[in-house]
Structures are given as structure tokens and as C-alpha cells.
């Protein structure tokens, strides 16, 4: 039927309406060429799109104004009005794509297939987060904004994975888990494509580097490729965190999913996404190796090629005797090729010089990092260590109260007054040194084994989610023990955003 999917086609046509609305405005100084707002609107969308691809989340009015001023080379407004005028221009463009009324862009058309009037709503930009101190609101492209960008150009294959990551995030936010599985499969194919491209670059490096200019060219290619992989790696990490939070939210609310279909689908999404992420992580490691060992080997081969092709008779000897050179110039010419031989001599008279006598220390200091000996943590001793560590964390939470950050020095000062016996126990310091090595301890009961020294902490402190320890300058000295001061940060139930 000729009118089939009429409404969908009309919605795609009206997707461009904000650009045509901006096209009716003209910008430019008096007496000079004027520029249409359509091009400036598309530049703004491309700016937000590039920020999303690079993983940058600080795209606001001021950043957009600076970008437009650089792209137009400041030719739209007089110099004395430059910054303010471009900032107002950026605010006007954002206002077209995201009306200040809070409502979406809306277009009305008549659907001849259904025989009724249809209202199409579009959301091109959405608020991401705000910087209260800088008084700045940041924006990201919404679903229709991405569709508008994709409708203007077929993007290169190296950007396809980043684009699929953005689309997958939108599908997960809408709960379209079946479509998300298809999108993850496309991402797997994109990873394979990137792997083939990396293999091709590796072969070209070994075959085509014959000059320093070629080496620099491939070095820039590899650097751009690795930068893109790192940005995609960050996006994979955010996606996995989002999927994990979504799964926990669905599992904790069984009434919203009585047949457990959504939970089964999100589990499948998590497994497939973890598989693709693992493949991409291997690709990232290969890219780093390509930027180090492969390019270093090519540079070394280029160096020895130059050494082998260097003709000493022609470049040095003929130059010295064919045309007389001043003595200083001749010395500088041959100096790099005539290094003086270094000769080390030892005089027997050195034994009659004054000798410095040092007292040999018989005490042996333990420099190794303390470890938990397996022979010490079995049976009753393991239970004692677990109870002791849980008591330390319980006292830490009681000391913090409503706070979330403190230092080891402040905590030990409190213990000196209330529990001075702890300050003379070795296990107290071993606990903090083990946490310092682990840096972040996630207290999920499902992840902590029963024979772990941290096994009792979730039961004694059920509200505690994680414990982060980071070294800071200074030392804490108590009862003959010395330990580095540390910043302690805790996360309890209710701190994390839903």
C-alpha cells in the first residue's frame, strides 16, 4: 500500500524541523557575508555528539560558545561583543533544540494512513548534570538528537562501536532488553572489525616504514586508535555498571516483573556484554602493545637501516680531504666518530688512605609487606581474626557517625583514649596495611568467602557497602608501631544513587 508507514516517514521528515527553523535566522556583521543558523545548529549538534564519543561530560553553554567562536573564526559578531554574543548565540541554539518551557519539540501532521491527526514529540537535548560552583548546566544528546546526527552521514567503521554503545544505553534505559541483545551482537562484530584493522596496521608498520616521516604517521594513527579504544573501554565500564544496577533493581522489585522475563533478559544482557567487554579489553591490550613494542621495533629497524647505508668513506673521508675545512669545523665533523676510550685505574696507595669504619647492625628489619599466614588463620584463630576485624570496622562506623571520611590518625587518637589495647596489637596494623594494598574493599556478602578474614564484617556492619583506603603524607606512631597515615572513605546503604 502506497501510504504504508506514512506516520513514521513524516516523523523522520519533521526530525529536521529545528534546523529549518534556525535556517530562517541570519548571522553576520554589517556589510559582510551573512550565515544561516542552520549550519550553526548542525555545528552545535556535532559538538555535543563529539563530546559523547570522547566520553566528556562537561558540554555546556560556555563550551559550545567557545567552539562556535573557534569554528567561525569570530566573524559573526564584532570583537568587542565576541564572548557575550557567542554565548547568547549558543543559548539561543540550545533553546531551539531544548525549549525553555520544559516541553519537548512538538509537530502536528495528518496521518493519511490512519485518517487522523498525529502529534510527534522530539527530544534532541537533555540536561545531564549541573556544576553549582561554576553556575553551568551540561547537556547531552537525547534519542532524537542522535537520530538527527546519524541521518546526516554514514559514519566510519572505527566510530561504529561508540555509536552502538550510545544506542545500547538508550535501549537499556527504556527496558528494551531483547533489542539490547541484538545491539550487543553488533558490538561484537564491531570489535572483530577493529581487531582486523589492528592486524592490518601491524602488518603495514612492519612493511612500509622506510623513513622517519612514515614512522611519525603510523605513530599518530596508533595513538588515535588507542585513544578511541580507551574511550570505548570507559563506556563499557559504565554500561556494565548500569546493567548491574538495573538487574539489582528488577530483582528487588518482583511485583513489577511477575513472570521474571525481564530479569532473565537482563541476565542474558549482562553475560553477553561481559563477553564483548572481555574481547574489547584484549583488543585494548593489543593496541597498547602495538604502540610500544611494534613501533619501537620499527624505529630500531629504521635506525640500523640508516647505519648500514651510511658510507663513511663518502660522508666523512671525502668531505675532509676533498674540500679543506677550518680546524674547528673539521674537529666537529669527526668528533662524533672518534670517542675517547675510558680507562679506569686503581692505585695501590688507596689502601693507606683514611678508612671509614661502620658499625654493622645485627638487627634484621623486616622489609617485606606483612602477609596473613595460612597456618595462623584456621579454625579458632581465623574466627578470632574475623571478629577482631569486624570490631575495628564497627568502631570506625561509630566514630564516623553521619560522616563518610576520616583519617587513620584521627581514628587512632580516639582508640588511644577508649581502646588503648588495640594500639599494641599487631593484627590492628596488619588490617590497615592489607586494606591499603587492596585499596577498595567491597562488602558484598555474596562475594566474600567464608574463610576470608573479612567474612564477619557484613554481618556486624550490614549497612556498610565499601571501604576505601588511600595513603596520605605523614606517619602514625603508637606503642612502638609506626604506620603511614591514610585517608579512609566509607560508603553505606543509601549513599548510592538508585
C-alpha positions, -999 to +999 in steps of 0.1 A: +000+000+000+013+034-010+006+051+023+021+023+045+042+036+073+031+072+065+034+084+101+069+070+105+081+087+073+065+120+083+083+118+117+116+114+100+110+144+078+099+166+107+130+154+126+149+182+107+124+209+116+146+227+143+174+231+117+150+246+092+137+269+120+173+280+126+178+284+089+154+313+088+178+333+110+208+351+096+240+359+114+269+382+104+283+417+107+270+446+087+284+449+052+298+414+053+286+379+043+257+366+064+255+330+076+224+308+081+216+295+115+210+260+100+247+254+097+254+267+132+227+244+146+243+214+129+277+225+143+262+226+178+248+191+174+281+178+161+298+194+191+276+175+216+280+143+196+318+146+197+317+152+234+296+120+239+320+099+217+350+112+237+333+104+270+334+141+281+305+152+303+312+189+305+293+202+274+276+234+284+267+268+270+302+283+276+319+253+259+296+255+229+301+292+226+339+288+226+335+260+200+313+282+177+337+311+180+367+290+170+348+274+141+336+307+127+369+324+135+350+352+152+334+365+120+298+366+132+300+394+157+322+424+164+353+418+185+340+440+214+309+418+216+326+385+209+323+364+240+289+377+252+274+375+217+286+339+211+273+328+245+239+343+237+240+325+203+248+292+220+220+298+244+195+305+215+206+274+196+202+252+227+168+268+233+156+257+199+166+221+204+155+221+241+128+247+247+130+266+280+093+258+287+104+223+297+082+207+270+095+187+241+095+200+205+061+190+191+049+188+155+014+181+143+005+164+110-023+144+094-018+107+091-035+097+058-029+060+066-049+061+098-071+091+089-064+111+120-042+139+133-009+128+150+013+147+174+050+139+171+073+148+200+110+152+198+137+154+224+171+165+210+190+176+241+186+167+277+202+180+309+230+158+322+243+174+353+249+208+368+280+225+382+267+247+411+300+264+417+305+274+381+268+281+376+268+258+345+243+233+332+257+205+310+237+188+282+239+155+262+222+144+230+189+127+236+174+099+214+162+122+185+194+142+186+214+111+179+189+101+152+193+135+135+231+132+136+230+097+122+206+108+095+232+133+081+261+110+074+273+074+073+300+073+099+333+054+096+336+019+109+360+030+137+332+051+152+306+024+149+313+007+182+310+040+201+277+047+183+264+013+192+273+019+228+252+051+229+223+032+213+226+003+237+225+028+267+192+042+253+177+008+248+186-003+284+171+029+298+138+021+280+139-016+291+142-029+256+164-059+266+157-080+235+168-052+212+198-047+235+209-083+229+209-077+191+228-044+197+255-063+217+259-088+189+265-059+165+291-046+190+308-080+190+311-077+152+325-042+155+352-055+179+361-081+154+363-054+127+386-033+149+408-064+155+412-070+118+420-033+113+447-035+141+462-066+124+463-047+091+480-017+108+506-040+124+515-055+090+518-021+075+541-010+102+565-039+096+563-034+058+560+003+050+582+022+075+611+034+054+615+069+067+611+090+099+581+107+083+563+074+078+571+063+113+555+095+127+525+090+105+519+055+119+526+067+154+498+092+151+475+065+137+482+042+166+478+070+192+444+079+178+434+043+176+444+037+213+426+068+224+394+056+208+398+022+225+403+038+259+372+059+254+352+028+244+366+009+275+353+036+298+319+034+280+319-004+285+326+000+322+297+025+326+274+001+307+282-028+329+276-008+360+243+004+346+233-032+337+243-044+372+222-017+389+193-024+366+194-061+374+195-054+412+165-031+408+145-057+389+154-084+414+144-063+444+110-055+428+094-088+418+059-073+417+069-052+386+081-084+368+058-113+379+069-137+352+106-129+357+110-123+319+127-090+323+151-105+349+160-134+326+166-109+297+188-086+318+209-116+329+214-125+293+224-089+285+249-089+314+265-122+302+268-111+265+280-076+274+307-091+297+319-114+268+321-085+244+338-063+271+364-091+276+371-092+238+375-054+237+398-054+267+421-079+249+420-056+219+430-026+242+460-046+255+470-054+219+467-018+210+490-007+238+515-034+227+512-021+192+520+014+203+551+003+223+568-029+210+558-028+174+566+009+168+598+006+189+609-024+168+602-005+136+621+025+149+651+003+158+650-013+123+649+021+107+679+032+128+700+001+118+690+006+082+704+041+083+736+028+100+741+001+073+735+026+045+759+051+059+791+054+038+820+065+060+844+070+030+820+093+012+804+112+040+835+117+062+868+109+045+859+125+011+845+155+029+876+160+050+901+158+021+882+169-010+875+204+004+898+219+030+879+228+062+889+250+091+904+232+120+874+238+143+849+226+116+870+195+109+872+186+146+834+189+149+829+168+119+849+138+131+844+142+168+812+120+170+831+092+153+863+093+174+852+089+211+880+087+237+885+054+253+875+054+290+902+038+311+897+032+348+928+029+370+932+019+407+962+030+427+976+006+454+982+037+476+945+039+481+948+013+509+968+039+530+940+065+529+918+070+560+892+043+562+856+048+574+846+022+598+809+015+602+791-005+629+774-035+614+738-037+627+730-072+638+693-065+639+674-076+609+645-054+599+615-069+582+611-050+549+586-074+533+549-065+533+531-084+561+510-113+549+484-134+565+500-168+572+477-197+563+488-215+594+476-187+616+441-184+601+425-217+605+398-228+630+395-207+661+423-183+652+406-175+619+374-168+638+393-145+663+408-125+634+374-122+617+358-110+649+387-085+656+385-070+621+347-067+623+351-049+657+376-025+642+352-016+613+322-013+638+341+011+659+352+031+628+315+035+618+305+045+653+334+070+653+323+085+619+286+088+628+270+106+599+303+114+583+319+094+555+356+104+555+383+105+582+420+097+586+438+069+604+455+094+626+421+107+639+407+072+644+438+060+663+436+091+685+401+081+696+413+045+701+441+057+724+415+070+748+388+044+746+406+011+734+443+016+740+449-022+740+442-023+703+471+001+695+496-025+708+482-054+688+499-065+656+467-075+638+453-040+641+481-027+619+481-057+596+444-050+589+451-014+577+481-025+557+460-052+539+433-027+532+459-003+518+472-029+494+436-038+483+427-001+482+389-007+479+370-034+499+335-042+486+315-058+513+290-078+493+282-110+513+279-129+481+315-120+470+333-126+504+342-162+510+336-178+544+373-184+551+381-147+543+394-126+572+366-100+562+338-126+564+323-112+597+322-075+586+290-077+566+272-094+595+284-069+621+281-039+598+252-046+574+248-010+563+284-008+551+288-012+513+325-004+507+357+008+524+383+027+505+418+034+520+444+056+504+478+066+517+485+103+527+516+121+538+527+116+574+530+087+599+511+074+629+532+062+658+516+042+687+531+019+713+562+011+693+544+007+659+547+031+630+523+031+601+516+056+573+487+078+577+457+070+554+425+086+541+395+064+550+363+067+530+332+046+536+300+041+516+269+030+534+235+019+522+216+049+509+246+068+496+245+053+461+221+068+436+193+045+425 
